[in-house]
Amino acid sequence: MSWSGFKKSMNRAGTTLMQKTGQIERTVDREFADEEGKYRVFEKECQSLQKDSVGYLNAMRTMTAAQTRMADTLELFYGSADKASEGAMAGHAYKRSVDDLDGVVGRELDQPYRSTISEPIGKMNAYFPVVNEHISKRNKKMIDYDASRSKMRKLIDKPSEDPTKLPRAQQEHDESKEVFDMLNDQLIGELPQLLDLRVPFFDPSFEAMIRIQSKFAEEGYEKMSGVQRYFADNVRDDYAAGQLDAQVEGVLQEMRELSICGAN
């Protein structure tokens, strides 16, 4: 930071301190405050959206990876018992279906998801540092304007013996007010425009999200439906009737009766 920049920062810090103690009046623009409040909500929600969109893709990958590990274990269990049994064939079919689904995620969903959802959200979030820089600059110029206004009023209330001080203070005030008004009006005009663009901007990503979720669900249903043919026709009816729970409980009871599993 240059000496001039350091000096400005110190002067602004002093002005801010004096404003907090009520020695210098602070400019309050309700219209800007309202627009900035809406913008801050939008900024926060977009940042959360970016985090959640990354989390969703990672969760999709994690789920298919967990399915693959489960399928490896189940295929091992059923295959070691009787490779020709319906259970072994179902375990093998499940493993094959899960591998196919994992391939679909990597091949058909991963890249489209990043290009149509993750990247657009990232581009929107990339605008916020630029906007925040303009807001920060506006706030600094507001402090300069408040300081120059206070200085001018003091010279009006208590004229200096130097007749050039008041005209210089007036000029400083007018110039700082002009700069502040320009930045303030620009933000008041453009912040609502930025917010209005959020819906048309996110429309394509929202549609892509629905299509990708639908594709993932359809692929999962299709793959798992192929595994069902290895089970007896009455399995679904037994599950609906609660009989499968009873079967599982029966097997658990047999395990409890084993000496190595029974309670001491």
Secondary structure by P-SEA (a helix, b strand, c coil): ccaaaaaaaaaaaaaaaaaaaccbbbbbbaaaaaaaaaaaaaaaaaaaaaaaaaaaaaaaaaaaaaaaaaaaaaaaaaaacccccaaaaaaaaaaaaaaaaaaaaacccaaaaaaccaaaaaaaaaaaaaaaaaaaaaaaaaaaaaaaaaaaaaaaaccccccaaaaaaaaaaaaaaaaaaaaaaaaaacaaaaaaaccccaaaaaaaaaaaaaaaaaaaaaaaaaaccccccaaaaaaaaaaaaaaaaaaaaaaaaccccccc
